[in-house]
Amino acid sequence: MAPKKRTIRTIPQERTPVEELDPRERAKNFLEVNCGYKLEEALRESERCLMCPDEPCVRGCPVSIDIPAFIRKIGEKNFHGAYDVITNTNLLPAVCGRVCPQENQCEGVCTVGDSLEPVAIGRLERFIGDMAIREGWRNVPYIEPSSFRVGIVGSGPAGMACAADMAKAGCDVTVFEAFHEAGGVLKYGIPDFRLPNTVVDAELEKLIELGIKFECNTLVGRLFTIEQMIEEMGFHAVFIGTGAGYPSFMGIPGESLNGVLSANELLTRCNLMHGREPDKYDTPLPPSRSVAVIGAGNTAMDALRISLRLGAANVHCIYRRSKAEAPARAEEIHHAEEEGIQFHWLTNPVGILDDGKNNVRGMRCIRMELGEPDESGRRRPVAVPGSEFEFEADLIVYAIGTNANPIIGQTSGLKLNKWGYIDTDENLATSIAGVFAGGDIVTGAATVIQAMGAGRKAARSMKAWLGLRDTAEACAATQAPADERLFGLDPAEHDFALVRIPRGAATPATTP
Amino acid sequence: MHQAPAGNPYEIVAREDFSDVTYLLEVRHPRMARAAKPGQFVIVMSHPEGERIPLTIADFDRDKGTITLVIQAVGKTTREMQRDCKVGTHLHALVGPMGIPSQIGHAKKVLCVGGGLGVAPVYPQARGFKEAGAYVIGVVGFRNKDLVFWQDKFGAVCDELIVCTDDGSAGVKGNVTEGMKRALEKHPDIEECVAIGPPIMMKFAAETTRPQGIKTMVSLNPVMVDGTGMCGGCRVKLSNGIKFACVDGPDFDGHEVDFDDLMSRLGRYREVERQAVARFEESCHMREEFLTASAQEVRRD
């Protein structure tokens, strides 16, 4: 019997809530705040999808996950089937379900959201991603090796996505990472209470199973250059996904005082270097009782909540616009408020105060009000004359964005734009043949899923350049649905084979 | 510290102790030995729970495939490395070469100044200038004669070498600025100076050459985490703005650097560091007691 057609009146009206740790308790530890849907909760939420023919959510997704299809599979309790649908386009559901700004993407355009709260697509995606990790599901397709070697610079989300696609196309892929551990911003930046590092490691494990090699402690540009990778090291194509990095400061008085640092530094010390466990690890964290974080993006929220967990009594968020303009995910701001972060909207720092011993004593701020819209469409904040005030703080954290990392520009002939980001065409090809770039190093700071989208787009261009058939485009229609697989084999998977026109692959690869 | 299986990366192949606090490690990393240039640095983690510390590359040997680090045991990590980094062990992580290499220009007469541990990183630059055909005057300074190292090695790439010691137990009595003044008096045609050492030494070295307006390059080594431009911990104040030592340096024009700012920022983890050193000393002490006690027990059996 065919299921009754769902309408906005027949679906569960309330969005299924997710269990979260108590704000007072969780502010003292690094456990993950959002506990994720349980089975019944996921099933109930899956019923809220109207399966509308329009599918605005798919267009809202930077990597075009077939969202209604995977939600339907959840409803049918075919969870592995749901996993197959997601991993057709998104390699890291456990990561993206947690860190994507869904309210601006799939959930923001959800048809249900026109009259009720939108379907909790992110939570459902995470439910499937976590189940796959727990159950040890793997979607390692049959890969016919090609003779191509691909080098990936940077092991963050852009590099991971590009590496996976190229490995599936049969290439021999090596990912280079400057840090001693792979994962990029997912490891050093996003804290455990939002994205546990164990989840990142589990997802990296899947890449290793695709045959991808990771070489850490390798600073590309300085240890060897991009040109050397192509000319001497035998890579037929290279992808650069090094991220933006280089943190911005404001240039106000007092910024070189001890107790002023970038959010990147605070987060790296705490997350990657485990500074929060001083009994076991050596990397120190600055002592802080009263912390002020400047900015209101996701990085700022992470820095605020980390400071609270490290034991600060007062944690302030300083942002020159109002809450409506804050770039952070709505859930992060909500969690931060629950935990007791003090928000100072429409407030701009004018100077950092000295205690006379080169340490921070406090901060001087000015109140702002919103004026006419600026070129970004947001109302421009304007200082209110005579509204300056001071407050006490011993740690000031800058989370106001980043600039382009200069290393690749310094060490290669790649064409950069006027801000120092790598210049690419619409296919993400750079000025050097065979070299592609994507993610923050091309666009400036953006989100994890946008970087992954760029990595996949670059992989498509790279395959075209190498003469490999793009399975996503050429075979999309012929790919068998997961439940039609023969003895676990996808009959369409032979299409991953390469079209044998090894352009630029005349000489076999040799490692010096 | 783990015993390295054959072929393990970052193996320590040689070690030399210059004094109670100064030691040299030669580490295998063929690819880095090929890429390294004078003035660059590395970041080292000695074990998985350790911190990342920046160290200047004092020398590199392309044929042997090794790089040389000269380290002073001042903090917890460097003391621990002094205890544990034996020949045959390996470092947990070693990344580099980092930073913009020093510009070995076409100056005909140069002054290369090294203070204490700074003698090591200034050596490859002196050698670079010598190879480029310059007349090289070396000035090296130490607290006393027991701390002097590489005098012969350094002397071999200099046309003249002045050794200074604070207490006068070797060479000229006084710090490196004494030696610099002598060199500047004798050679008014010095075109360029390179000075590497503790910040206070580099500050006074830069002041010594400022009246003559001799270009003086210094190498800065502030606190940093990643070494790739990402954390901003190593930002230094110059007369024309803020720069990151890891990717914009580590070499800067000494007449532009705000050394007081640098010295203040170097001390920002001093209290935490002091506690870490105290805990480390305590644990070493306890370990010794434990070993003594175990040895006694063994004897009793």
Boltz contact constraints between the chains, C-beta under 6 A:
constraints:
  - contact:
      token1: [A, 178]
      token2: [B, 95]
      max_distance: 6.0
  - contact:
      token1: [A, 178]
      token2: [B, 228]
      max_distance: 6.0
  - contact:
      token1: [A, 180]
      token2: [B, 45]
      max_distance: 6.0
  - contact:
      token1: [A, 180]
      token2: [B, 93]
      max_distance: 6.0
  - contact:
      token1: [A, 217]
      token2: [B, 93]
      max_distance: 6.0
  - contact:
      token1: [A, 217]
      token2: [B, 95]
      max_distance: 6.0
  - contact:
      token1: [A, 219]
      token2: [B, 95]
      max_distance: 6.0
  - contact:
      token1: [A, 222]
      token2: [B, 97]
      max_distance: 6.0
  - contact:
      token1: [A, 222]
      token2: [B, 98]
      max_distance: 6.0
  - contact:
      token1: [A, 223]
      token2: [B, 35]
      max_distance: 6.0
  - contact:
      token1: [A, 245]
      token2: [B, 229]
      max_distance: 6.0
  - contact:
      token1: [A, 245]
      token2: [B, 230]
      max_distance: 6.0
  - contact:
      token1: [A, 246]
      token2: [B, 229]
      max_distance: 6.0
  - contact:
      token1: [A, 247]
      token2: [B, 232]
      max_distance: 6.0
  - contact:
      token1: [A, 256]
      token2: [B, 237]
      max_distance: 6.0
  - contact:
      token1: [A, 256]
      token2: [B, 261]
      max_distance: 6.0
  - contact:
      token1: [A, 258]
      token2: [B, 268]
      max_distance: 6.0
  - contact:
      token1: [A, 262]
      token2: [B, 232]
      max_distance: 6.0
  - contact:
      token1: [A, 264]
      token2: [B, 230]
      max_distance: 6.0
  - contact:
      token1: [A, 264]
      token2: [B, 231]
      max_distance: 6.0
  - contact:
      token1: [A, 265]
      token2: [B, 231]
      max_distance: 6.0
  - contact:
      token1: [A, 265]
      token2: [B, 232]
      max_distance: 6.0
  - contact:
      token1: [A, 265]
      token2: [B, 233]
      max_distance: 6.0
  - contact:
      token1: [A, 268]
      token2: [B, 225]
      max_distance: 6.0
  - contact:
      token1: [A, 268]
      token2: [B, 231]
      max_distance: 6.0
  - contact:
      token1: [A, 280]
      token2: [B, 49]
      max_distance: 6.0
  - contact:
      token1: [A, 281]
      token2: [B, 49]
      max_distance: 6.0
  - contact:
      token1: [A, 282]
      token2: [B, 50]
      max_distance: 6.0
  - contact:
      token1: [A, 282]
      token2: [B, 51]
      max_distance: 6.0
  - contact:
      token1: [A, 283]
      token2: [B, 51]
      max_distance: 6.0
  - contact:
      token1: [A, 284]
      token2: [B, 269]
      max_distance: 6.0
  - contact:
      token1: [A, 284]
      token2: [B, 272]
      max_distance: 6.0
  - contact:
      token1: [A, 358]
      token2: [B, 264]
      max_distance: 6.0
  - contact:
      token1: [A, 405]
      token2: [B, 229]
      max_distance: 6.0
  - contact:
      token1: [A, 406]
      token2: [B, 247]
      max_distance: 6.0
  - contact:
      token1: [A, 407]
      token2: [B, 247]
      max_distance: 6.0
